[in-house]
Amino acid sequence: MSEFSLELSEDQLQIQKWVHDFAEQVMRPAAHEWDEREETPWPIIEEASRIGLYSFDFMIQCFADPGGLLMPIANEELAWGDAGLGLAIFGSALGLAGIAANGTPEQLLEWGPQCFGTPDHIQLAAFAVSEADAGSDVSSLRTRAEYDEAKDEWVINGTKTWITNGGIADLHVVVATVDPGLGSRGQASFIVPPGTPGLSAGQKFKKMGIRASHTGEVVLDGVRVPGHCLLGGKEKLDERLARAREGKRSNSQAAMATFEATRPSVGAQALGIARAAYEYSLDYAKQRKAFGRLIIENQGIAFKIADMKTRIDASRMLVWRAAWMGRTGKAFTAGEGSMSKLYAGETAVWVTEQAIQIMGGYGYIREHPVERWHRDSKIYTIFEGTSEIQRLIIARAVSGIHIK
Ligand SMILES: Cc1cc2nc3c(=O)[nH]c(=O)nc-3n(C[C@H](O)[C@H](O)[C@H](O)COP(=O)(O)OP(=O)(O)OC[C@H]3O[C@@H](n4cnc5c(N)ncnc54)[C@H](O)[C@@H]3O)c2cc1C
């Protein structure tokens, strides 16, 4: 039994500093521009690829970290730099997580590197679940995948919406229903390889925040992918469907398995935004004078700072715990992954709002980054499961009752 410790290892500290330096030197100076442009920040992704931060190898290094903390540490620093740019870099990892959660080791090795490409040939990946009528309610997906046995091909039809990197990605991981009668238990994930005919970009959405990250529709019209693009393989799918048809429990639902793995990382991004806003407003409060004294000398301001710091540290503890549990195979008996994302997401919204309040009028204008951080923070109570859905998961887990 190892001694309990929250001290990071030398390796973890080194990576943390490496990502922080990139966030400080490359992302921070570019953040405002890309938020205004609302375009994919190719020069930033290229730079991240050049230093190996945007790469399959780095992701594998994070997945392999024995305590599981490297992924949240890297995500916190990226989002501290800028959440929109951070998601432009981390978005491809969502596709990779879809492959890692549902694919075989061979599929991970074949398709994982293609989620990122190389510095000379950068590629993007996307993880496409949501549809216009199926966001929180993943069981109602209408995108259909049908097996063409004669050709050993899957034919996919449907439209996905609000997909990070959707339509501009080289590789799409698409969750589709193979047996609509079984709800989420009748779903499977498919790789749609680069250049597959029938996949096209629908509309690109204009957003409130994380505007450097592309969010768009993906149209799948008679898309044909080879049999080996079914993640996990046909035999496993057939077994799973047979169990579901007999009414037996199945513990692997395609989209859910991915979300469990990615939630602490998403929570870590929210944490990064909150920390950025906290640090910025603390500095400000120690310089700004009103009524002849520093505003931080008023309890009304100082106590906000104390609460911000407390909630941020509590978020980090929840995020680290969930990441450690995921990596070491502990069962999420109380929805700990959901807790981390719920608390960190709501903390980011709250902390960034407090930061605006502390800065008064300066907090509300675009000369300072806190209004952007507030806009960026809001997505963290919505995507990868809304706050309400996280509460549902936690409440069901702790009560054993199927709360609606
Ligand atoms: C910028 C952005 C990026 C995204 N990226 C991706 C991506 O890469 N891949 C992907 O697949 N999806 C992505 N999404 C989609 C995102 O995951 C969904 O928007 C989210 O799951 C919510 O679904 P919805 O919008 O349909 O809301 P709805 O499900 O319609 O929910 C509306 C409201 O009702 C509440 N609600 C719903 N059901 C319940 C319930 N049972 N109990 C209590 N409250 C309930 C919700 O919490 C919410 O407040 C992205 C979305 C955005 C905005």
The ligand as an ORCA input file, in Angstrom:
! r2SCAN-3c Opt
* xyz 0 1
  C     -19.853     24.238    -28.350
  C     -20.418     22.857    -28.322
  C     -19.600     21.778    -28.630
  C     -20.127     20.485    -28.620
  N     -19.334     19.425    -28.989
  C     -19.889     18.198    -29.145
  C     -19.121     17.126    -29.701
  O     -17.944     17.272    -30.019
  N     -19.741     15.934    -29.880
  C     -21.057     15.729    -29.545
  O     -21.540     14.627    -29.761
  N     -21.808     16.730    -29.020
  C     -21.260     17.961    -28.808
  N     -22.019     18.990    -28.300
  C     -23.414     18.749    -27.943
  C     -23.669     18.757    -26.430
  O     -23.113     17.621    -25.849
  C     -25.188     18.892    -26.194
  O     -25.570     20.194    -26.535
  C     -25.563     18.588    -24.763
  O     -25.419     17.230    -24.511
  C     -26.982     18.994    -24.422
  O     -27.896     18.501    -25.342
  P     -29.038     19.455    -25.945
  O     -28.365     20.684    -26.400
  O     -29.851     18.677    -26.917
  O     -29.945     19.844    -24.720
  P     -31.257     19.082    -24.230
  O     -30.969     17.651    -24.023
  O     -32.381     19.448    -25.119
  O     -31.471     19.769    -22.810
  C     -32.092     21.045    -22.655
  C     -32.195     21.337    -21.154
  O     -33.025     20.338    -20.527
  C     -32.291     19.718    -19.485
  N     -32.676     18.299    -19.392
  C     -32.758     17.384    -20.393
  N     -33.126     16.186    -19.913
  C     -33.251     16.346    -18.558
  C     -33.591     15.472    -17.481
  N     -33.863     14.181    -17.685
  N     -33.649     15.980    -16.232
  C     -33.361     17.286    -15.996
  N     -33.022     18.165    -16.974
  C     -32.981     17.696    -18.227
  C     -30.835     19.880    -19.858
  O     -29.985     19.730    -18.749
  C     -30.830     21.271    -20.444
  O     -30.796     22.207    -19.407
  C     -21.502     20.281    -28.262
  C     -22.305     21.378    -27.944
  C     -21.793     22.654    -27.981
  C     -22.714     23.800    -27.681
*
